[in-house]
Amino acid sequence: MPEPAPNATDTRVIRFGYHGSADVASHIIRLAGWDEAAVRLSEYDVADPFRGVRADELDLMMIKFGLTEPDLVTSRVLTEDARAVVVGAGHPLAARESVSIEELADYDTFARPGSFPGYVWDEVVPPRTPAGRPIRRSHLVSAIPEMMRLVSQCEAVHISLLSLADIAPPRIRVVPIHDLPPAPVTVAWRRERELPVHVREFISAAEAGAAR
């Protein structure tokens, strides 16, 4: 007879933080061959992204792009998230199959929210295109719904990731950027914390699944 799924207070549950689409986190869980009932997903605040892990409120958090925080450790790359731009349905680029990062220099984009690391934001929203055109990082918001409301109302664009299409409302289009490399996706945890055995097993299983 199978064991019942762990409940929210069970110490075997992995507290897993994500931002944006939960489908990317679910993909990592499937890579590990883990029961999704044994993983409790929590969306973290992009304006203060590491608070949950640093406060031991999360066991792991999903990371996109490279991370060099001295108190955090990251796994091997588990998957990738393609680059895309978020625009309103009426935007001049909304009907395109894909766009170039060079074209996006024509529009206002978004500034780094809160304490989000500047070196990571430079990968999310490059300060310049490969040809040297400056990208205007003008708008400041701290949450995805707020960003999507703004781009639906004006010609601002958000240079981001294709997975946002999973949560975009009907008035939003998420258009692939064909000349930026995809973001590597890892999981991170606090360096000084002794991880429980089941969390270490999850990380190892996810890395093995990604390598297959």
URNOR-V461383 format. One record per backbone hydrogen bond with DSSP energy under -0.5 kcal/mol. NH is the residue of the N-H (numbers start at 1). CO is the residue of the C=O. E is the energy in kcal/mol with one decimal. If there is no record, write none. Layout:
nh=NH co=CO e=E
nh=NH co=CO e=E
This chain:
nh=10 co=7 e=-1.7
nh=13 co=10 e=-1.7
nh=14 co=38 e=-2.5
nh=15 co=13 e=-0.6
nh=16 co=14 e=-0.9
nh=16 co=40 e=-2.3
nh=17 co=15 e=-0.5
nh=17 co=60 e=-2.9
nh=18 co=42 e=-2.0
nh=21 co=19 e=-0.5
nh=24 co=21 e=-0.7
nh=25 co=21 e=-0.6
nh=26 co=22 e=-2.4
nh=27 co=23 e=-2.0
nh=28 co=24 e=-1.7
nh=29 co=25 e=-2.0
nh=30 co=26 e=-2.2
nh=31 co=27 e=-2.3
nh=32 co=28 e=-1.8
nh=33 co=30 e=-1.0
nh=34 co=29 e=-2.2
nh=38 co=35 e=-2.2
nh=39 co=36 e=-1.5
nh=40 co=14 e=-2.9
nh=41 co=39 e=-0.7
nh=42 co=16 e=-2.2
nh=44 co=18 e=-2.6
nh=46 co=44 e=-0.6
nh=48 co=45 e=-1.7
nh=49 co=46 e=-0.6
nh=51 co=48 e=-1.2
nh=54 co=50 e=-2.6
nh=55 co=51 e=-2.0
nh=56 co=53 e=-1.4
nh=57 co=52 e=-2.7
nh=58 co=52 e=-1.5
nh=59 co=15 e=-2.2
nh=60 co=15 e=-2.1
nh=61 co=188 e=-1.7
nh=62 co=17 e=-2.8
nh=63 co=186 e=-2.9
nh=65 co=184 e=-2.4
nh=72 co=69 e=-1.7
nh=73 co=189 e=-2.7
nh=75 co=187 e=-2.5
nh=78 co=185 e=-3.2
nh=79 co=185 e=-1.2
nh=81 co=183 e=-2.2
nh=84 co=160 e=-1.4
nh=85 co=175 e=-2.8
nh=86 co=158 e=-2.8
nh=87 co=85 e=-0.5
nh=87 co=173 e=-2.8
nh=88 co=151 e=-0.7
nh=89 co=171 e=-2.5
nh=91 co=88 e=-1.9
nh=94 co=91 e=-1.7
nh=96 co=93 e=-1.5
nh=99 co=176 e=-2.2
nh=103 co=100 e=-0.7
nh=104 co=100 e=-0.9
nh=105 co=101 e=-0.5
nh=105 co=102 e=-1.0
nh=106 co=103 e=-1.6
nh=107 co=104 e=-1.6
nh=109 co=136 e=-3.4
nh=111 co=139 e=-4.0
nh=115 co=47 e=-3.6
nh=116 co=113 e=-2.2
nh=120 co=117 e=-0.5
nh=121 co=117 e=-2.3
nh=122 co=118 e=-1.9
nh=123 co=120 e=-1.3
nh=124 co=120 e=-2.0
nh=125 co=121 e=-3.4
nh=126 co=124 e=-0.5
nh=129 co=133 e=-2.6
nh=132 co=129 e=-2.2
nh=135 co=127 e=-2.6
nh=136 co=134 e=-0.6
nh=137 co=135 e=-0.8
nh=138 co=109 e=-0.9
nh=138 co=136 e=-1.2
nh=139 co=109 e=-2.5
nh=147 co=143 e=-2.1
nh=148 co=144 e=-2.7
nh=149 co=145 e=-2.2
nh=150 co=146 e=-1.9
nh=151 co=147 e=-2.5
nh=152 co=148 e=-1.6
nh=153 co=149 e=-0.6
nh=153 co=150 e=-1.3
nh=154 co=150 e=-0.8
nh=157 co=108 e=-2.6
nh=158 co=86 e=-2.0
nh=159 co=157 e=-0.5
nh=160 co=84 e=-3.3
nh=160 co=158 e=-0.6
nh=162 co=82 e=-3.5
nh=164 co=161 e=-1.7
nh=165 co=162 e=-2.2
nh=166 co=163 e=-2.0
nh=167 co=164 e=-1.4
nh=168 co=164 e=-0.6
nh=172 co=169 e=-2.0
nh=173 co=87 e=-3.1
nh=175 co=85 e=-2.6
nh=175 co=173 e=-0.6
nh=176 co=97 e=-0.6
nh=177 co=83 e=-2.1
nh=178 co=99 e=-2.2
nh=178 co=176 e=-0.6
nh=180 co=177 e=-0.8
nh=183 co=81 e=-3.0
nh=185 co=79 e=-2.6
nh=186 co=63 e=-2.5
nh=188 co=61 e=-2.6
nh=189 co=73 e=-2.1
nh=191 co=71 e=-3.1
nh=193 co=190 e=-1.2
nh=195 co=193 e=-0.9
nh=199 co=196 e=-0.6
nh=200 co=196 e=-2.1
nh=201 co=197 e=-2.5
nh=202 co=198 e=-1.7
nh=203 co=199 e=-2.2
nh=204 co=200 e=-2.3
nh=205 co=201 e=-2.5
nh=206 co=202 e=-2.6
nh=207 co=203 e=-2.4
nh=208 co=204 e=-2.3
nh=209 co=205 e=-2.6
nh=210 co=206 e=-2.3
nh=211 co=207 e=-1.4
nh=212 co=208 e=-0.8
nh=212 co=209 e=-0.6
